[in-house]
Each structure stands twice: as C-alpha cells, then as structure tokens.
C-alpha cells in the first residue's frame, strides 16, 4: 500500500504527523478511487520500500 510524503526519508518505520493521510493502492493523488485506508495522527506504519516520494507501507496488516 502506498503513502506520499513531501520529502524523501530513509526509515524502516514512520508515524503520521498530520491530522490524516490517505493510504492508496497505486501512486495517483488525482483519484480518490485508489484510497484504501486513512491513517491518523500518531499512527505507526512500517516502510517496506520507496519509489521517489511514494512509500510502500504496511499498517495494521494493510
């Protein structure tokens, strides 16, 4: 699952530092049809890999 960041980071895990962030099934911010979950402030996620500013993440098994 994917999440977009404003700056690239090098980490194996992260925390949401905004009110909410959309987790997407594909790297396309222009469509809401690919939103599969919403993460909320303070929620932890694991970073699996990255591609530019897009991160493949796992959060609660998603």
MIGUTOR-174250 format. One record per atom (N, C-alpha, C, O, CB): residue in one letter; x, y, z. Coordinates in nm, 2 decimals. Atoms other than C-alpha are relative to their C-alpha. Glycine has a CB too. Layout:
REM residues N
<rec><bamar>A</bamar><X>X</X><Y>Y</Y><Z>Z</Z></rec>
...
***
This chain:
REM residues 62
<rec><bamar>X</bamar><X>0.08</X><Y>-0.11</Y><Z>0.00</Z></rec>
<rec><bamar>X</bamar><X>0.00</X><Y>0.00</Y><Z>0.00</Z></rec>
<rec><bamar>X</bamar><X>0.09</X><Y>0.12</Y><Z>0.00</Z></rec>
<rec><bamar>X</bamar><X>0.20</X><Y>0.12</Y><Z>0.05</Z></rec>
<rec><bamar>X</bamar><X>-0.09</X><Y>0.00</Y><Z>0.12</Z></rec>
<rec><bamar>X</bamar><X>-0.08</X><Y>-0.12</Y><Z>0.03</Z></rec>
<rec><bamar>X</bamar><X>0.12</X><Y>0.35</Y><Z>-0.08</Z></rec>
<rec><bamar>X</bamar><X>-0.04</X><Y>0.12</Y><Z>0.09</Z></rec>
<rec><bamar>X</bamar><X>-0.15</X><Y>0.14</Y><Z>0.12</Z></rec>
<rec><bamar>X</bamar><X>0.00</X><Y>0.03</Y><Z>-0.14</Z></rec>
<rec><bamar>X</bamar><X>0.03</X><Y>-0.13</Y><Z>-0.06</Z></rec>
<rec><bamar>X</bamar><X>0.16</X><Y>0.68</Y><Z>0.10</Z></rec>
<rec><bamar>X</bamar><X>0.10</X><Y>0.10</Y><Z>-0.06</Z></rec>
<rec><bamar>X</bamar><X>0.22</X><Y>0.06</Y><Z>-0.09</Z></rec>
<rec><bamar>X</bamar><X>0.02</X><Y>-0.01</Y><Z>0.16</Z></rec>
<rec><bamar>X</bamar><X>-0.08</X><Y>-0.11</Y><Z>0.06</Z></rec>
<rec><bamar>X</bamar><X>0.31</X><Y>1.01</Y><Z>-0.03</Z></rec>
<rec><bamar>X</bamar><X>0.05</X><Y>0.09</Y><Z>0.10</Z></rec>
<rec><bamar>X</bamar><X>-0.02</X><Y>0.12</Y><Z>0.20</Z></rec>
<rec><bamar>X</bamar><X>-0.08</X><Y>0.08</Y><Z>-0.11</Z></rec>
<rec><bamar>X</bamar><X>-0.06</X><Y>-0.09</Y><Z>-0.09</Z></rec>
<rec><bamar>X</bamar><X>0.55</X><Y>1.23</Y><Z>0.15</Z></rec>
<rec><bamar>X</bamar><X>0.05</X><Y>0.12</Y><Z>-0.07</Z></rec>
<rec><bamar>X</bamar><X>0.08</X><Y>0.12</Y><Z>-0.19</Z></rec>
<rec><bamar>X</bamar><X>0.11</X><Y>-0.06</Y><Z>0.08</Z></rec>
<rec><bamar>X</bamar><X>-0.06</X><Y>-0.12</Y><Z>0.06</Z></rec>
<rec><bamar>X</bamar><X>0.67</X><Y>1.59</Y><Z>0.09</Z></rec>
<rec><bamar>X</bamar><X>0.15</X><Y>-0.01</Y><Z>-0.02</Z></rec>
<rec><bamar>X</bamar><X>0.20</X><Y>0.06</Y><Z>-0.11</Z></rec>
<rec><bamar>X</bamar><X>-0.04</X><Y>0.12</Y><Z>0.08</Z></rec>
<rec><bamar>X</bamar><X>-0.14</X><Y>0.01</Y><Z>0.00</Z></rec>
<rec><bamar>X</bamar><X>1.03</X><Y>1.49</Y><Z>0.15</Z></rec>
<rec><bamar>X</bamar><X>0.04</X><Y>-0.15</Y><Z>0.01</Z></rec>
<rec><bamar>X</bamar><X>-0.03</X><Y>-0.22</Y><Z>0.08</Z></rec>
<rec><bamar>X</bamar><X>0.07</X><Y>0.08</Y><Z>0.11</Z></rec>
<rec><bamar>X</bamar><X>-0.04</X><Y>0.14</Y><Z>-0.01</Z></rec>
<rec><bamar>X</bamar><X>1.21</X><Y>1.16</Y><Z>0.09</Z></rec>
<rec><bamar>X</bamar><X>0.06</X><Y>-0.03</Y><Z>0.14</Z></rec>
<rec><bamar>X</bamar><X>0.13</X><Y>0.06</Y><Z>0.19</Z></rec>
<rec><bamar>X</bamar><X>0.09</X><Y>-0.04</Y><Z>-0.11</Z></rec>
<rec><bamar>X</bamar><X>-0.06</X><Y>0.03</Y><Z>-0.13</Z></rec>
<rec><bamar>X</bamar><X>1.31</X><Y>0.98</Y><Z>0.41</Z></rec>
<rec><bamar>X</bamar><X>0.06</X><Y>-0.14</Y><Z>-0.01</Z></rec>
<rec><bamar>X</bamar><X>0.02</X><Y>-0.22</Y><Z>-0.10</Z></rec>
<rec><bamar>X</bamar><X>-0.11</X><Y>0.00</Y><Z>0.11</Z></rec>
<rec><bamar>X</bamar><X>-0.06</X><Y>0.13</Y><Z>-0.01</Z></rec>
<rec><bamar>X</bamar><X>1.52</X><Y>0.68</Y><Z>0.49</Z></rec>
<rec><bamar>X</bamar><X>-0.03</X><Y>-0.06</Y><Z>0.13</Z></rec>
<rec><bamar>X</bamar><X>0.05</X><Y>-0.04</Y><Z>0.23</Z></rec>
<rec><bamar>X</bamar><X>0.16</X><Y>0.01</Y><Z>-0.03</Z></rec>
<rec><bamar>X</bamar><X>0.04</X><Y>0.06</Y><Z>-0.13</Z></rec>
<rec><bamar>X</bamar><X>1.35</X><Y>0.48</Y><Z>0.76</Z></rec>
<rec><bamar>X</bamar><X>-0.07</X><Y>-0.13</Y><Z>-0.03</Z></rec>
<rec><bamar>X</bamar><X>-0.12</X><Y>-0.16</Y><Z>-0.14</Z></rec>
<rec><bamar>X</bamar><X>-0.10</X><Y>0.10</Y><Z>0.07</Z></rec>
<rec><bamar>X</bamar><X>0.07</X><Y>0.12</Y><Z>0.01</Z></rec>
<rec><bamar>X</bamar><X>1.20</X><Y>0.14</Y><Z>0.83</Z></rec>
<rec><bamar>X</bamar><X>-0.14</X><Y>0.00</Y><Z>0.06</Z></rec>
<rec><bamar>X</bamar><X>-0.22</X><Y>-0.09</Y><Z>0.04</Z></rec>
<rec><bamar>X</bamar><X>0.08</X><Y>-0.11</Y><Z>0.06</Z></rec>
<rec><bamar>X</bamar><X>0.13</X><Y>-0.02</Y><Z>-0.05</Z></rec>
<rec><bamar>X</bamar><X>0.90</X><Y>0.28</Y><Z>1.01</Z></rec>
<rec><bamar>X</bamar><X>-0.02</X><Y>0.15</Y><Z>0.01</Z></rec>
<rec><bamar>X</bamar><X>0.07</X><Y>0.23</Y><Z>0.00</Z></rec>
<rec><bamar>X</bamar><X>-0.01</X><Y>-0.07</Y><Z>0.14</Z></rec>
<rec><bamar>X</bamar><X>0.03</X><Y>-0.14</Y><Z>-0.01</Z></rec>
<rec><bamar>X</bamar><X>0.72</X><Y>0.61</Y><Z>1.05</Z></rec>
<rec><bamar>X</bamar><X>-0.13</X><Y>0.02</Y><Z>0.08</Z></rec>
<rec><bamar>X</bamar><X>-0.20</X><Y>-0.08</Y><Z>0.11</Z></rec>
<rec><bamar>X</bamar><X>-0.01</X><Y>0.06</Y><Z>-0.14</Z></rec>
<rec><bamar>X</bamar><X>0.12</X><Y>-0.04</Y><Z>-0.07</Z></rec>
<rec><bamar>X</bamar><X>0.44</X><Y>0.79</Y><Z>1.22</Z></rec>
<rec><bamar>X</bamar><X>-0.07</X><Y>0.11</Y><Z>-0.08</Z></rec>
<rec><bamar>X</bamar><X>0.00</X><Y>0.20</Y><Z>-0.14</Z></rec>
<rec><bamar>X</bamar><X>0.03</X><Y>0.05</Y><Z>0.15</Z></rec>
<rec><bamar>X</bamar><X>0.07</X><Y>-0.11</Y><Z>0.07</Z></rec>
<rec><bamar>X</bamar><X>0.17</X><Y>1.01</Y><Z>1.07</Z></rec>
<rec><bamar>X</bamar><X>0.01</X><Y>0.12</Y><Z>0.08</Z></rec>
<rec><bamar>X</bamar><X>-0.02</X><Y>0.13</Y><Z>0.20</Z></rec>
<rec><bamar>X</bamar><X>-0.15</X><Y>-0.04</Y><Z>-0.02</Z></rec>
<rec><bamar>X</bamar><X>-0.02</X><Y>-0.13</Y><Z>-0.07</Z></rec>
<rec><bamar>X</bamar><X>0.25</X><Y>1.37</Y><Z>1.16</Z></rec>
<rec><bamar>X</bamar><X>-0.10</X><Y>0.11</Y><Z>-0.05</Z></rec>
<rec><bamar>X</bamar><X>-0.07</X><Y>0.23</Y><Z>-0.04</Z></rec>
<rec><bamar>X</bamar><X>0.14</X><Y>0.05</Y><Z>-0.01</Z></rec>
<rec><bamar>X</bamar><X>0.10</X><Y>-0.09</Y><Z>0.04</Z></rec>
<rec><bamar>X</bamar><X>-0.06</X><Y>1.53</Y><Z>1.00</Z></rec>
<rec><bamar>X</bamar><X>-0.13</X><Y>-0.05</Y><Z>0.06</Z></rec>
<rec><bamar>X</bamar><X>-0.14</X><Y>-0.17</Y><Z>0.11</Z></rec>
<rec><bamar>X</bamar><X>-0.01</X><Y>0.02</Y><Z>-0.16</Z></rec>
<rec><bamar>X</bamar><X>0.13</X><Y>0.05</Y><Z>-0.05</Z></rec>
<rec><bamar>X</bamar><X>-0.43</X><Y>1.50</Y><Z>1.10</Z></rec>
<rec><bamar>X</bamar><X>-0.04</X><Y>-0.13</Y><Z>-0.06</Z></rec>
<rec><bamar>X</bamar><X>-0.09</X><Y>-0.22</Y><Z>0.01</Z></rec>
<rec><bamar>X</bamar><X>-0.11</X><Y>0.11</Y><Z>-0.03</Z></rec>
<rec><bamar>X</bamar><X>0.03</X><Y>0.13</Y><Z>0.07</Z></rec>
<rec><bamar>X</bamar><X>-0.49</X><Y>1.23</Y><Z>0.84</Z></rec>
<rec><bamar>X</bamar><X>0.08</X><Y>-0.01</Y><Z>-0.13</Z></rec>
<rec><bamar>X</bamar><X>0.11</X><Y>0.09</Y><Z>-0.19</Z></rec>
<rec><bamar>X</bamar><X>-0.15</X><Y>-0.01</Y><Z>-0.02</Z></rec>
<rec><bamar>X</bamar><X>-0.07</X><Y>0.03</Y><Z>0.12</Z></rec>
<rec><bamar>X</bamar><X>-0.32</X><Y>1.07</Y><Z>0.55</Z></rec>
<rec><bamar>X</bamar><X>-0.06</X><Y>-0.12</Y><Z>-0.07</Z></rec>
<rec><bamar>X</bamar><X>-0.10</X><Y>-0.22</Y><Z>-0.01</Z></rec>
<rec><bamar>X</bamar><X>0.16</X><Y>-0.03</Y><Z>0.02</Z></rec>
<rec><bamar>X</bamar><X>0.06</X><Y>0.11</Y><Z>0.08</Z></rec>
<rec><bamar>X</bamar><X>-0.47</X><Y>0.85</Y><Z>0.27</Z></rec>
<rec><bamar>X</bamar><X>0.10</X><Y>-0.10</Y><Z>-0.04</Z></rec>
<rec><bamar>X</bamar><X>0.21</X><Y>-0.07</Y><Z>-0.09</Z></rec>
<rec><bamar>X</bamar><X>-0.07</X><Y>0.06</Y><Z>-0.12</Z></rec>
<rec><bamar>X</bamar><X>-0.08</X><Y>0.11</Y><Z>0.05</Z></rec>
<rec><bamar>X</bamar><X>-0.32</X><Y>0.51</Y><Z>0.21</Z></rec>
<rec><bamar>X</bamar><X>-0.06</X><Y>-0.04</Y><Z>-0.13</Z></rec>
<rec><bamar>X</bamar><X>-0.19</X><Y>-0.06</Y><Z>-0.14</Z></rec>
<rec><bamar>X</bamar><X>0.01</X><Y>-0.12</Y><Z>0.10</Z></rec>
<rec><bamar>X</bamar><X>0.05</X><Y>0.02</Y><Z>0.13</Z></rec>
<rec><bamar>X</bamar><X>-0.35</X><Y>0.43</Y><Z>-0.16</Z></rec>
<rec><bamar>X</bamar><X>0.05</X><Y>-0.14</Y><Z>-0.06</Z></rec>
<rec><bamar>X</bamar><X>0.15</X><Y>-0.19</Y><Z>-0.01</Z></rec>
<rec><bamar>X</bamar><X>0.03</X><Y>0.11</Y><Z>-0.09</Z></rec>
<rec><bamar>X</bamar><X>-0.05</X><Y>0.13</Y><Z>0.07</Z></rec>
<rec><bamar>X</bamar><X>-0.33</X><Y>0.11</Y><Z>-0.38</Z></rec>
<rec><bamar>X</bamar><X>0.09</X><Y>0.03</Y><Z>-0.12</Z></rec>
<rec><bamar>X</bamar><X>0.15</X><Y>-0.06</Y><Z>-0.17</Z></rec>
<rec><bamar>X</bamar><X>-0.13</X><Y>-0.07</Y><Z>-0.04</Z></rec>
<rec><bamar>X</bamar><X>-0.09</X><Y>-0.04</Y><Z>0.11</Z></rec>
<rec><bamar>X</bamar><X>-0.15</X><Y>0.30</Y><Z>-0.65</Z></rec>
<rec><bamar>X</bamar><X>0.05</X><Y>0.14</Y><Z>0.01</Z></rec>
<rec><bamar>X</bamar><X>-0.02</X><Y>0.22</Y><Z>0.08</Z></rec>
<rec><bamar>X</bamar><X>-0.07</X><Y>-0.02</Y><Z>-0.14</Z></rec>
<rec><bamar>X</bamar><X>-0.05</X><Y>-0.14</Y><Z>-0.02</Z></rec>
<rec><bamar>X</bamar><X>0.06</X><Y>0.62</Y><Z>-0.68</Z></rec>
<rec><bamar>X</bamar><X>-0.06</X><Y>0.10</Y><Z>-0.09</Z></rec>
<rec><bamar>X</bamar><X>-0.01</X><Y>0.15</Y><Z>-0.19</Z></rec>
<rec><bamar>X</bamar><X>0.15</X><Y>0.00</Y><Z>-0.03</Z></rec>
<rec><bamar>X</bamar><X>0.07</X><Y>-0.10</Y><Z>0.08</Z></rec>
<rec><bamar>X</bamar><X>-0.20</X><Y>0.86</Y><Z>-0.81</Z></rec>
<rec><bamar>X</bamar><X>-0.08</X><Y>0.08</Y><Z>0.10</Z></rec>
<rec><bamar>X</bamar><X>-0.18</X><Y>0.04</Y><Z>0.15</Z></rec>
<rec><bamar>X</bamar><X>-0.09</X><Y>-0.07</Y><Z>-0.11</Z></rec>
<rec><bamar>X</bamar><X>0.07</X><Y>-0.09</Y><Z>-0.09</Z></rec>
<rec><bamar>X</bamar><X>-0.31</X><Y>1.16</Y><Z>-0.60</Z></rec>
<rec><bamar>X</bamar><X>-0.12</X><Y>0.06</Y><Z>-0.06</Z></rec>
<rec><bamar>X</bamar><X>-0.20</X><Y>0.12</Y><Z>0.01</Z></rec>
<rec><bamar>X</bamar><X>0.10</X><Y>0.10</Y><Z>0.05</Z></rec>
<rec><bamar>X</bamar><X>0.11</X><Y>-0.07</Y><Z>0.07</Z></rec>
<rec><bamar>X</bamar><X>-0.55</X><Y>1.28</Y><Z>-0.86</Z></rec>
<rec><bamar>X</bamar><X>-0.13</X><Y>-0.08</Y><Z>0.01</Z></rec>
<rec><bamar>X</bamar><X>-0.24</X><Y>-0.02</Y><Z>-0.02</Z></rec>
<rec><bamar>X</bamar><X>0.03</X><Y>0.01</Y><Z>-0.15</Z></rec>
<rec><bamar>X</bamar><X>0.13</X><Y>0.08</Y><Z>-0.01</Z></rec>
<rec><bamar>X</bamar><X>-0.81</X><Y>1.00</Y><Z>-0.80</Z></rec>
<rec><bamar>X</bamar><X>-0.02</X><Y>-0.05</Y><Z>0.14</Z></rec>
<rec><bamar>X</bamar><X>0.07</X><Y>-0.09</Y><Z>0.21</Z></rec>
<rec><bamar>X</bamar><X>0.01</X><Y>-0.12</Y><Z>-0.09</Z></rec>
<rec><bamar>X</bamar><X>0.03</X><Y>0.05</Y><Z>-0.13</Z></rec>
<rec><bamar>X</bamar><X>-0.98</X><Y>0.91</Y><Z>-0.48</Z></rec>
<rec><bamar>X</bamar><X>-0.05</X><Y>-0.15</Y><Z>0.00</Z></rec>
<rec><bamar>X</bamar><X>-0.06</X><Y>-0.21</Y><Z>0.10</Z></rec>
<rec><bamar>X</bamar><X>-0.12</X><Y>0.08</Y><Z>0.06</Z></rec>
<rec><bamar>X</bamar><X>0.05</X><Y>0.14</Y><Z>0.01</Z></rec>
<rec><bamar>X</bamar><X>-1.09</X><Y>0.57</Y><Z>-0.61</Z></rec>
<rec><bamar>X</bamar><X>0.11</X><Y>-0.10</Y><Z>0.05</Z></rec>
<rec><bamar>X</bamar><X>0.08</X><Y>-0.22</Y><Z>0.07</Z></rec>
<rec><bamar>X</bamar><X>-0.03</X><Y>-0.03</Y><Z>-0.14</Z></rec>
<rec><bamar>X</bamar><X>-0.10</X><Y>0.09</Y><Z>-0.04</Z></rec>
<rec><bamar>X</bamar><X>-0.75</X><Y>0.42</Y><Z>-0.51</Z></rec>
<rec><bamar>X</bamar><X>0.03</X><Y>0.01</Y><Z>0.15</Z></rec>
<rec><bamar>X</bamar><X>0.13</X><Y>-0.05</Y><Z>0.20</Z></rec>
<rec><bamar>X</bamar><X>0.13</X><Y>0.03</Y><Z>-0.08</Z></rec>
<rec><bamar>X</bamar><X>-0.02</X><Y>-0.01</Y><Z>-0.14</Z></rec>
<rec><bamar>X</bamar><X>-0.78</X><Y>0.52</Y><Z>-0.14</Z></rec>
<rec><bamar>X</bamar><X>-0.05</X><Y>-0.13</Y><Z>0.07</Z></rec>
<rec><bamar>X</bamar><X>-0.17</X><Y>-0.16</Y><Z>0.05</Z></rec>
<rec><bamar>X</bamar><X>-0.07</X><Y>0.13</Y><Z>0.06</Z></rec>
<rec><bamar>X</bamar><X>0.04</X><Y>0.13</Y><Z>-0.07</Z></rec>
<rec><bamar>X</bamar><X>-0.79</X><Y>0.20</Y><Z>0.07</Z></rec>
<rec><bamar>X</bamar><X>-0.01</X><Y>0.01</Y><Z>0.15</Z></rec>
<rec><bamar>X</bamar><X>-0.07</X><Y>-0.07</Y><Z>0.22</Z></rec>
<rec><bamar>X</bamar><X>0.10</X><Y>-0.11</Y><Z>-0.04</Z></rec>
<rec><bamar>X</bamar><X>0.01</X><Y>-0.02</Y><Z>-0.14</Z></rec>
<rec><bamar>X</bamar><X>-0.75</X><Y>0.34</Y><Z>0.42</Z></rec>
<rec><bamar>X</bamar><X>0.05</X><Y>0.14</Y><Z>0.03</Z></rec>
<rec><bamar>X</bamar><X>0.11</X><Y>0.21</Y><Z>-0.05</Z></rec>
<rec><bamar>X</bamar><X>0.09</X><Y>-0.10</Y><Z>0.08</Z></rec>
<rec><bamar>X</bamar><X>-0.04</X><Y>-0.13</Y><Z>-0.04</Z></rec>
<rec><bamar>X</bamar><X>-0.70</X><Y>0.66</Y><Z>0.61</Z></rec>
<rec><bamar>X</bamar><X>0.08</X><Y>-0.02</Y><Z>0.13</Z></rec>
<rec><bamar>X</bamar><X>0.03</X><Y>-0.09</Y><Z>0.23</Z></rec>
<rec><bamar>X</bamar><X>-0.12</X><Y>0.10</Y><Z>0.03</Z></rec>
<rec><bamar>X</bamar><X>-0.08</X><Y>0.00</Y><Z>-0.12</Z></rec>
<rec><bamar>X</bamar><X>-0.42</X><Y>0.69</Y><Z>0.87</Z></rec>
<rec><bamar>X</bamar><X>-0.01</X><Y>0.13</Y><Z>0.07</Z></rec>
<rec><bamar>X</bamar><X>-0.03</X><Y>0.23</Y><Z>0.01</Z></rec>
<rec><bamar>X</bamar><X>0.15</X><Y>-0.03</Y><Z>-0.03</Z></rec>
<rec><bamar>X</bamar><X>0.02</X><Y>-0.11</Y><Z>-0.08</Z></rec>
<rec><bamar>X</bamar><X>-0.44</X><Y>0.93</Y><Z>1.16</Z></rec>
<rec><bamar>X</bamar><X>0.12</X><Y>0.04</Y><Z>0.08</Z></rec>
<rec><bamar>X</bamar><X>0.21</X><Y>-0.04</Y><Z>0.10</Z></rec>
<rec><bamar>X</bamar><X>-0.12</X><Y>-0.02</Y><Z>0.09</Z></rec>
<rec><bamar>X</bamar><X>-0.12</X><Y>-0.06</Y><Z>-0.08</Z></rec>
<rec><bamar>X</bamar><X>-0.20</X><Y>1.15</Y><Z>1.36</Z></rec>
<rec><bamar>X</bamar><X>0.05</X><Y>-0.10</Y><Z>0.10</Z></rec>
<rec><bamar>X</bamar><X>-0.03</X><Y>-0.15</Y><Z>0.19</Z></rec>
<rec><bamar>X</bamar><X>-0.04</X><Y>0.13</Y><Z>0.06</Z></rec>
<rec><bamar>X</bamar><X>-0.06</X><Y>0.09</Y><Z>-0.10</Z></rec>
<rec><bamar>X</bamar><X>0.04</X><Y>0.94</Y><Z>1.56</Z></rec>
<rec><bamar>X</bamar><X>0.00</X><Y>-0.15</Y><Z>-0.04</Z></rec>
<rec><bamar>X</bamar><X>0.07</X><Y>-0.23</Y><Z>0.03</Z></rec>
<rec><bamar>X</bamar><X>-0.07</X><Y>0.02</Y><Z>0.13</Z></rec>
<rec><bamar>X</bamar><X>0.00</X><Y>0.14</Y><Z>0.04</Z></rec>
<rec><bamar>X</bamar><X>-0.04</X><Y>0.61</Y><Z>1.38</Z></rec>
<rec><bamar>X</bamar><X>0.13</X><Y>-0.04</Y><Z>-0.06</Z></rec>
<rec><bamar>X</bamar><X>0.19</X><Y>0.03</Y><Z>-0.14</Z></rec>
<rec><bamar>X</bamar><X>-0.12</X><Y>-0.02</Y><Z>-0.10</Z></rec>
<rec><bamar>X</bamar><X>-0.13</X><Y>0.05</Y><Z>0.04</Z></rec>
<rec><bamar>X</bamar><X>0.27</X><Y>0.40</Y><Z>1.32</Z></rec>
<rec><bamar>X</bamar><X>-0.02</X><Y>-0.09</Y><Z>-0.13</Z></rec>
<rec><bamar>X</bamar><X>-0.13</X><Y>-0.16</Y><Z>-0.14</Z></rec>
<rec><bamar>X</bamar><X>0.07</X><Y>-0.08</Y><Z>0.11</Z></rec>
<rec><bamar>X</bamar><X>0.00</X><Y>0.08</Y><Z>0.11</Z></rec>
<rec><bamar>X</bamar><X>0.34</X><Y>0.23</Y><Z>0.99</Z></rec>
<rec><bamar>X</bamar><X>0.14</X><Y>-0.05</Y><Z>-0.03</Z></rec>
<rec><bamar>X</bamar><X>0.24</X><Y>0.01</Y><Z>0.00</Z></rec>
<rec><bamar>X</bamar><X>-0.06</X><Y>0.07</Y><Z>-0.13</Z></rec>
<rec><bamar>X</bamar><X>-0.13</X><Y>0.05</Y><Z>0.04</Z></rec>
<rec><bamar>X</bamar><X>0.62</X><Y>0.01</Y><Z>0.85</Z></rec>
<rec><bamar>X</bamar><X>0.03</X><Y>0.03</Y><Z>-0.14</Z></rec>
<rec><bamar>X</bamar><X>-0.06</X><Y>0.02</Y><Z>-0.23</Z></rec>
<rec><bamar>X</bamar><X>0.01</X><Y>-0.16</Y><Z>0.02</Z></rec>
<rec><bamar>X</bamar><X>-0.04</X><Y>-0.03</Y><Z>0.14</Z></rec>
<rec><bamar>X</bamar><X>0.81</X><Y>0.12</Y><Z>0.54</Z></rec>
<rec><bamar>X</bamar><X>0.06</X><Y>-0.13</Y><Z>-0.06</Z></rec>
<rec><bamar>X</bamar><X>0.16</X><Y>-0.18</Y><Z>-0.01</Z></rec>
<rec><bamar>X</bamar><X>0.10</X><Y>0.12</Y><Z>-0.01</Z></rec>
<rec><bamar>X</bamar><X>-0.05</X><Y>0.12</Y><Z>0.07</Z></rec>
<rec><bamar>X</bamar><X>0.86</X><Y>-0.17</Y><Z>0.30</Z></rec>
<rec><bamar>X</bamar><X>0.10</X><Y>0.04</Y><Z>-0.10</Z></rec>
<rec><bamar>X</bamar><X>0.21</X><Y>-0.03</Y><Z>-0.11</Z></rec>
<rec><bamar>X</bamar><X>-0.12</X><Y>-0.08</Y><Z>-0.06</Z></rec>
<rec><bamar>X</bamar><X>-0.09</X><Y>-0.05</Y><Z>0.11</Z></rec>
<rec><bamar>X</bamar><X>1.02</X><Y>0.02</Y><Z>0.01</Z></rec>
<rec><bamar>X</bamar><X>-0.04</X><Y>0.14</Y><Z>-0.04</Z></rec>
<rec><bamar>X</bamar><X>-0.15</X><Y>0.18</Y><Z>0.00</Z></rec>
<rec><bamar>X</bamar><X>0.02</X><Y>-0.10</Y><Z>-0.12</Z></rec>
<rec><bamar>X</bamar><X>0.05</X><Y>-0.13</Y><Z>0.05</Z></rec>
<rec><bamar>X</bamar><X>1.01</X><Y>0.35</Y><Z>-0.16</Z></rec>
<rec><bamar>X</bamar><X>0.04</X><Y>0.02</Y><Z>-0.15</Z></rec>
<rec><bamar>X</bamar><X>0.13</X><Y>-0.05</Y><Z>-0.20</Z></rec>
<rec><bamar>X</bamar><X>0.07</X><Y>0.12</Y><Z>0.08</Z></rec>
<rec><bamar>X</bamar><X>-0.02</X><Y>-0.04</Y><Z>0.14</Z></rec>
<rec><bamar>X</bamar><X>1.00</X><Y>0.50</Y><Z>-0.51</Z></rec>
<rec><bamar>X</bamar><X>-0.02</X><Y>0.15</Y><Z>-0.01</Z></rec>
<rec><bamar>X</bamar><X>-0.14</X><Y>0.20</Y><Z>-0.03</Z></rec>
<rec><bamar>X</bamar><X>-0.10</X><Y>-0.08</Y><Z>-0.10</Z></rec>
<rec><bamar>X</bamar><X>0.01</X><Y>-0.14</Y><Z>0.00</Z></rec>
<rec><bamar>X</bamar><X>1.08</X><Y>0.87</Y><Z>-0.50</Z></rec>
<rec><bamar>X</bamar><X>-0.07</X><Y>0.05</Y><Z>0.12</Z></rec>
<rec><bamar>X</bamar><X>-0.02</X><Y>0.02</Y><Z>0.23</Z></rec>
<rec><bamar>X</bamar><X>-0.08</X><Y>0.05</Y><Z>-0.13</Z></rec>
<rec><bamar>X</bamar><X>0.07</X><Y>-0.05</Y><Z>-0.12</Z></rec>
<rec><bamar>X</bamar><X>0.83</X><Y>1.03</Y><Z>-0.27</Z></rec>
<rec><bamar>X</bamar><X>-0.12</X><Y>-0.09</Y><Z>0.04</Z></rec>
<rec><bamar>X</bamar><X>-0.19</X><Y>-0.06</Y><Z>0.14</Z></rec>
<rec><bamar>X</bamar><X>-0.06</X><Y>0.14</Y><Z>-0.03</Z></rec>
<rec><bamar>X</bamar><X>0.11</X><Y>0.10</Y><Z>-0.03</Z></rec>
<rec><bamar>X</bamar><X>0.59</X><Y>0.73</Y><Z>-0.27</Z></rec>
<rec><bamar>X</bamar><X>0.07</X><Y>-0.11</Y><Z>0.08</Z></rec>
<rec><bamar>X</bamar><X>0.17</X><Y>-0.16</Y><Z>0.05</Z></rec>
<rec><bamar>X</bamar><X>-0.07</X><Y>-0.05</Y><Z>-0.13</Z></rec>
<rec><bamar>X</bamar><X>-0.05</X><Y>0.11</Y><Z>-0.08</Z></rec>
<rec><bamar>X</bamar><X>0.64</X><Y>0.47</Y><Z>0.00</Z></rec>
<rec><bamar>X</bamar><X>-0.10</X><Y>-0.12</Y><Z>0.01</Z></rec>
<rec><bamar>X</bamar><X>-0.22</X><Y>-0.10</Y><Z>0.03</Z></rec>
<rec><bamar>X</bamar><X>0.02</X><Y>0.05</Y><Z>0.15</Z></rec>
<rec><bamar>X</bamar><X>0.08</X><Y>0.12</Y><Z>-0.02</Z></rec>
<rec><bamar>X</bamar><X>0.51</X><Y>0.11</Y><Z>0.01</Z></rec>
<rec><bamar>X</bamar><X>0.01</X><Y>-0.03</Y><Z>0.15</Z></rec>
<rec><bamar>X</bamar><X>0.12</X><Y>-0.05</Y><Z>0.21</Z></rec>
<rec><bamar>X</bamar><X>0.06</X><Y>-0.12</Y><Z>-0.09</Z></rec>
<rec><bamar>X</bamar><X>0.00</X><Y>0.01</Y><Z>-0.15</Z></rec>
<rec><bamar>X</bamar><X>0.40</X><Y>0.07</Y><Z>0.37</Z></rec>
<rec><bamar>X</bamar><X>-0.10</X><Y>-0.11</Y><Z>0.04</Z></rec>
<rec><bamar>X</bamar><X>-0.18</X><Y>-0.16</Y><Z>-0.04</Z></rec>
<rec><bamar>X</bamar><X>-0.04</X><Y>0.14</Y><Z>0.06</Z></rec>
<rec><bamar>X</bamar><X>0.09</X><Y>0.09</Y><Z>-0.06</Z></rec>
<rec><bamar>X</bamar><X>0.22</X><Y>-0.17</Y><Z>0.60</Z></rec>
<rec><bamar>X</bamar><X>-0.04</X><Y>0.06</Y><Z>0.13</Z></rec>
<rec><bamar>X</bamar><X>0.04</X><Y>0.10</Y><Z>0.21</Z></rec>
<rec><bamar>X</bamar><X>0.07</X><Y>-0.14</Y><Z>0.02</Z></rec>
<rec><bamar>X</bamar><X>0.06</X><Y>-0.06</Y><Z>-0.13</Z></rec>
<rec><bamar>X</bamar><X>-0.01</X><Y>-0.05</Y><Z>0.87</Z></rec>
<rec><bamar>X</bamar><X>-0.12</X><Y>-0.09</Y><Z>0.04</Z></rec>
<rec><bamar>X</bamar><X>-0.22</X><Y>-0.10</Y><Z>-0.03</Z></rec>
<rec><bamar>X</bamar><X>-0.05</X><Y>0.15</Y><Z>-0.03</Z></rec>
<rec><bamar>X</bamar><X>0.10</X><Y>0.09</Y><Z>-0.05</Z></rec>
<rec><bamar>X</bamar><X>-0.22</X><Y>-0.29</Y><Z>1.07</Z></rec>
<rec><bamar>X</bamar><X>-0.04</X><Y>-0.11</Y><Z>-0.09</Z></rec>
<rec><bamar>X</bamar><X>-0.15</X><Y>-0.14</Y><Z>-0.11</Z></rec>
<rec><bamar>X</bamar><X>-0.13</X><Y>0.08</Y><Z>0.04</Z></rec>
<rec><bamar>X</bamar><X>0.03</X><Y>0.11</Y><Z>0.10</Z></rec>
<rec><bamar>X</bamar><X>-0.18</X><Y>-0.56</Y><Z>0.81</Z></rec>
<rec><bamar>X</bamar><X>-0.05</X><Y>0.04</Y><Z>-0.13</Z></rec>
<rec><bamar>X</bamar><X>-0.08</X><Y>-0.05</Y><Z>-0.22</Z></rec>
<rec><bamar>X</bamar><X>-0.09</X><Y>-0.10</Y><Z>0.06</Z></rec>
<rec><bamar>X</bamar><X>0.05</X><Y>-0.05</Y><Z>0.13</Z></rec>
<rec><bamar>X</bamar><X>-0.29</X><Y>-0.34</Y><Z>0.52</Z></rec>
<rec><bamar>X</bamar><X>0.12</X><Y>0.04</Y><Z>-0.09</Z></rec>
<rec><bamar>X</bamar><X>0.10</X><Y>0.09</Y><Z>-0.20</Z></rec>
<rec><bamar>X</bamar><X>-0.09</X><Y>0.12</Y><Z>0.02</Z></rec>
***
